[in-house]
Amino acid sequence: MTTSPLPAIKAGCATCSMHQLCLPMGLSDNDMARLDQVIGRRRRIASGERLYQMDAPFKSLYAIRFGHFKTSQINAAGGQQITGFQMAGELLGMDAISSERHQCDAVALEDSEVCEIPFDTLEGLFGEMPNLLRHFHRMMSGEITREQNVMLLLGNMRAEQRFAVFLTNLAARYAARGYSSTQFELRMSREDIGNYLGLTIESVSRLLSRFKTLGLLAVTKRAITLREPARLQALAAGTEQCSPLV
């Protein structure tokens, strides 16, 4: 289900708490004002609703102002494959730039808000604002790196290492946004985590219990506390191992 149109809420980059993640440092007040004119509106997306769907025409990028999303595709067997989880300060929609059609569904994991950025208008600014173009290229490079890491995650790592990488990645991303890197909530379900990591929901539950027993973390419903981040990072890097799941 897609969202119904909402009244336009004018975005303001200069006053947004996420602008340092979305935008390059050093933009002048004049450049910031011009960018504000490009952004069409803020859109509220309710939990469980789609921001866009696979094969829809590409018109805009979406900067997440607050909330969390998941992206997914249909695999060869006809099932859903989750390809990523996105949070505030990240861009959605870059998958559609080459083909001009979205290659995945983007669904809100909680009530969220995005800034809609019409891509045709944004392209017009790239030639006039080199810093903005370089920043955009860095964000695209980051997306490619994340996709490559997922391939490595699913292809060569044991279940324990996959889960450790997933948790340490979340911790680093929250830290970059000024939040705690050791205490956070999992906005996605265990089923979604398993789908993303190529594990069953039972395996995810066993891993949470295993890591809790090892003293790596504490779990209260969806709230996670990383008690030994260094050991968890070592497990993610493959320099420390625990016994495999049975």
N, C-alpha and C positions, 0 to 999 in steps of 0.2 A: 504494500500500500504506500502510495506516495503522499506527500504532504499537500494540503490545499493551500492556495496562495494566501499570503499574509500581507498586511499593510507594510509598506516599506519603512524600515527603520534605518536612518542614515548612520553609517559607520563613521568612526573617527579614529584614524590610525594613531595619531599623536597621543591620545588619551587611553589607548587600549593597553592593558597590562601585558599582552602577548606580542606587542609590536617588535620587540627586540629579537624575538625568535622568527617572526614572519618576514621581517624587513632587514635590509643591510644597515649596519651602523654608518653614521655620518651623513644621512640624508638631511639636506637643508630644510628649513621651515617651508620654503617655497616648493621644494620637491614633495614634501609630505602633503602639502595642500593639494598639489596636482594629483597625487596618488589617491587622496580622499575623493576626488572628483571621479576617479575611475571606478571605485568600489560602488556597486549599485545599491546594496542594502544588506542589512543583517537578516538572516532567516532563522527562525526557531524550528527545530526538528524534534518532535516528541520521541520518547523512548520507543524503539521498535519500528519506527518509520524510516522509509528510504529517502535519502537525499537525492540519489539518482539510481537508475537501474542499468543493467548490462544492455548494450546495443543502443542506448538512447543517444541522440545527437549531442555532440559536445559544443557547449556554448561558453561555459564559465569554469573557472577554478574556484575552490572554496577553502578559505582559511578558517580553521576551527578556532573560534573565540573561547568557548568553554564546552566541556563535555567530552565524550568518547564515541568513536565509531569503529565498526568493523567493515572490511571489504571482503567480498567473496566472488568466486566464479563457479561455473558449472563444469565439473570434470568430465573425462571421457566416459565414465560410467553413468553419467546423468545426476550425480550427487553434488552437494554443495561442498566446495573447498574454500575455507577461509584463508585469505592471502595476507592479512595484516590487521593490526589494531592501531588506530590513530587517536591522537589526543591534542589538546590545545596547543596552538602554535605551529601545527603541521598543515600542509596543503593536501586537499583531496582533488582528484580529477586529472592529474598529470598523465594517467594511463591512456587518456583519450586524445592526446595532442597529435600523435602521428596518424591515427586512423580517422579522427574526427568523430569517433563513436566510443562511448564508455565500454571498457573491457571487463567491468565488474559491477556488482551492486555495492552501494555504500549505505549502511544501516546504522542508525544511532543506537548506542548501547544504554543511553540514559537521555534525559532531556538535555538538548545541546543547542548551541548557536554557532552559525557560520557567517562569515562575510563573503558575499558573492562578488567575484571579480570577473567581469566579462573579458574573455581572453583576447578578442580582436582589439579591444581598446587598450588592454595591457601591452600587447605587442607594439602598439604605436609609441609607447613610452620607452621601450628598451633602447632605441637608437638615441634618445635624448638623455637617458639616465643610465650610463654604463654600470654604475654600482648596482642598480636594480637588476640588470641583466646578469651580471656576475653572480649575484646572490641567487637568482633563479637557477642558474646552471649548477651552483653548489647544491641546491635543494634537489634538483633532478639527479645529480650524482649520488646524493645520499639515498634516494629511493632505489637506484640501481644496486647500490651496495647492500641495502637491506634485503632486496630480492635474492641477491647472490648468497647472502648469509642464511636465508631460509632454505635455499637449495642445499647448502652444506649441512644445515641443521637436520634436515630430513634424510639426507643421504648417508652421512658418515658417523653420526653421533648416537651413542646409546641413550636410552630414555632418560636416565638420570642427568646426563650432560645437557640434553635438549631442554629439560625443565629448568636447570640451573641457568642456562643462557637466557631463557625467557624471563626469569625473575631478575637477573642482573641487568638485562636490557631495560626492563620497566623501571628499575631503581635509578639507573643513569638518566633516563628521560625525565623522570619526576624531579631529580636533582637539578637538571638543566632549567627547570621551570620554577625553581625556588621552593619546591616542596621537599618533604622528608624523603631521603633515599632508603630509609630502613623501615618506615611505617606507611603503608598505603593499602587501598582497597582494590581488589580485583574487580574491575567493572564488567568483565566478561564472565560468562558461565564456565563451569568446568568442562562442559560438553564442547563449548567453543574453543577452549584452550586445547583440548584433546584433538579436535579437528585440525587446528592450526599446526600442532606439533606432530601430527600423524600418530596419535595415541588414542586409546579408548578412554572413556570417562572413568572407568574403573582404575586404569593405570594412573591417571592424574590424581585420583583420590589416594591411591597407594603411595604415590610419590610425595604428596603432601604429608601423609602420615610418616613416611620414612624420613623425610627431612626434619620433621618435628621431633622424632625419636633421636635423631642424630644431633639435635640441638642447634640446627641451622636456622630454624624459624619457629615462630608461634603462629597459630591459625585460630581465628575466631570468626566463624562464618566466612565472609569474604575479606575480612581484615587480615593483613599479613604483617608480621614484624620479623625483619631479618636480624637474627641474633648474632650471627657470625658472618658478616658480609665477605671477609677475606677468604674464608674457607669456601663459601659459595662461589666466589670468583675463581678460586683454584679448581673447583669442580667443573665450572663452565669452561675453563681453559684446558681441561684435561690433565692437569698436573696433580689432581687428587681424585680418587675414585671411591665409590661405595659399592657394596655388593649389588649385583644386578637384580632386577625384579624377577620374581618367579611366577 
